[in-house]
Amino acid sequence: MRILHTSDWHLGVTLNNMPLIEEQRRFLKKLCEIVDVEAIDVIVIAGDIFDHAVSNSDAIALYNKAMTALCVERRKTVLICAGNHDGAARLAACNALLEQAGLYVAGSVRDGVKRIGLADTAFHLLPYFSIDEVRYLYPEDEIKSYDEAMRTILRHIELDQERNNILVAHCFVTGAQPSESDRSAMVGGANMVGADAFSGFDYVALGHLHRAQEIG
C-alpha cells in the first residue's frame, strides 16, 4: 500500500486580499498527477483542508472536485482529520455516506479517535482539539497543558496489534520548524507536544506547520 501524506491545503486562502484559487486548482491537478504516477492508494490530509471555518463557494467547489477526482474517478481512499482552520462539524457532515465512497473524515475529538483499517495498516484520525475538550472527555485526569491533553488522548487509543499503526493529527511538535506562511501556528510553546508522546505509533502523519519535518 502506497500512502501520500499531505496537510494544510488551506483552500480559499488569500494573499494581500487576492484569492489564490487558480494556484490551488493547479496544485490539485499536480496532486492527482502524483497519485497516478506513483500509484498512490491512500491520500492523507492532516488538517486545515480549508482556510476558514465557513468557506466560500469557490473553495467548497474545489474541494468537491478534488474528492470526486480521487475517490470516485480514481477509487482511492482519502483520510482527513479536521484542523484548527476547518469547520469541523461541516467537514464531517454525511460521514456514513461519504465513507461508502472512500472518504473518511474525523471532525471532532468528542466523537472519539476514528480508526480505519486498510490492508496491513490501521489509521487513527485525531482532529485538532482544545484542552477543555479533553478535560470534558477525561474528567478524572488532571490536564494542565496541551502536551498533557495529547498524551491523555493517546493513552486511550487502542493500537491494532496485527497491523502497522499510523496516527493522523494536527499539532505543533517540539523541535519542528515553522515557515513564513505559518500565520496562526502557536510558536510560544504553550501548544507544543513532545515528540516522545507518539512513541507507540509506526508513523505519525502531522499537519499544522507548512513545511516538511523530520523529527527523531
N, C-alpha and C positions, 0 to 999 in steps of 0.2 A: 504494500500500500504506500502510495506517494502522497505526501502532505505538503501543502503550501500554506505557510504561516504568514498572515498579514494582520494589520491593525490600522486604526486611525485613518480611515478613508475621508472622514470629515466632509461628506457630500453636502453641498450647499455653502461651503466656506467662501468668504470674500477676501480680497486683498485691496486695501485702500478703497473700500466701498465698491470694488469692481468684482463681479461674480467670476468664479473660476470654473464654471460648469463645463465649458468646452475642453479645458485641460483635463477635467475629471472624466469626460467621455473618452478622451484619448488614453487616459490611464486604464480605464476598464477594458477598452479594446485590447491594450497591451497585456493586461492580466489574462484575458481569455486566450490570447495567443500563447502565453506561457503555459496555461493549463493544457492546451492542445499539444504543444511541442514536447513538454516534459511529462505528458501522460499523467497528470495530477488526478488523484482520486478524491481527496478531501481538501476543501478550502476552509481555513480557519480565519475568522475575523475577530480579533481580541479587543473589541470595544471601539466606541466612537465611530460607528459607521456613518453617522450624521454629525453635522457641526452644531445643530440646535435641537433642543427637545421637541420643538414644534417646527418641522422642516417645511421649506417652501415646495411648491408643486414640481419645480424642475428637479430638485434633489430626490423627491419621492419617486418621480417618473424614472430617473436614472437608476435608483435602487431597484425598482421593479424590473427594469430592463436587464440589469445585471443578474439578478436572481433567476430570471427566466432563462437567460443565456446559459447560466451554469447548471441549474437544477433541472430544467425542462428540456432544453435543447441538447445539452451535453450529458445529462443524467449524472451529475456529480453531487456529492454531499457537501453542504455548506453548514458550518457551525459558527454561531455568533453568540458572544456574551455582550450585554449592554455595557457601555462606558459612561463616564460622567457627563458627556455631552448628549447622550441619547435620551429620548423619551422612552423609558423602559417599558411602561405599560403599552404604549402604542407599538413599539417594536415587537413585543411578544404577543400581540393580538393574533387570534386564529392559530395558535400554536399547533393544535392537533391536526388541523387541516394542512398547514404548511409542512409538517413532518412527513406527510404522505408523499410530498414532492421532493423530500430530501433536504429541507431547510429546517434546521434546529436552532431555536433562539432561547437564550436564558435572559429574562428581563430583570427579575428582582431576586435578591438573595432570600427574601421571605418565602419564596416558593421552593427553597432548598437548592442544592447544587445538582444540576441536571447531569446525569451520566448517560453517555451514548456509547454503546459497544459496537465497534466496526472491525470485523476480521480479528486480528490479534491485538487490538488496541482499545482501551477504554478512555474516552474523553470526558473530562469533568469540567463543566462550564460554570464558572464563577463570575457573575456580573459585578460591576462596581457597587460598593456598598458604603454606608456611613457607619460610624462607630455605634450610634444609637440603634441602628437596625440590628446589629449583632448583640447588643445588650438586651434588646427585646427578645431575641431568639433564645439567648442563653442567660437568663437572669441569675442563674446560680454561679456564674463565673464573674470574677472581678476584672473588668476590662477598662484599662486606663489609657490605652494608646491604639493607634491603627495597627501597629505591629501585633499587639496582643489580640486585637479583634481578628486579624487574619489567621493567626495561629489557632485561635479557638475554632474558627470555621474549618480549618484544615484538619484539626484533630477529629472532627466529626464526619469527615469524608471516609467512606469505606472503600479502600482500594480493591481492585479486582486482582486477585492472586493468580489468575490464569492468563492475564493479559498484561501488555505494557500499559502504563498509566500516564496520560498526558493531562496536565492542568491548563485550562484556558482562562486567563484572568486579566484584569485591567488595573494595574497599580504601579507605583514607583518603588523600585527595589534599591536598597542601599548600594552605592557603588556605580549605579547607572549614570549615564551622561546625557543631560537634556540637550536639545538643539535649539536654534533660534526660533523655530516655529512652535515650540512648546509654550504657548501663551498662558495656559492655565495649570501647568504642572506644579504641584506643591514641591518647591525645592528647598524649603527651610528645614526639613527633616521630620516634621510632625506627622506626615502621612507616609513616611517611608517604611518599608518592610525589609527585614533582614533576609538575605538570600538563603540562609540555612533553614528558613521556615518551610521551604519546598523540598526538603531532602528526600521525602518519600516517593517523589514522582520521577519517572524516567525522563520526562522532558516537560518544560514549563513554557507555554506559548503566551507571552505577555503583550499587552498593549499599554498605551498612555504616553510614553515618550516616543518621539518621532524619528528615531534613528535605530539602526541595528545595534544590538547589545549582545555581548557575551560575557557573562558574569560567572566566575567559578564558585 
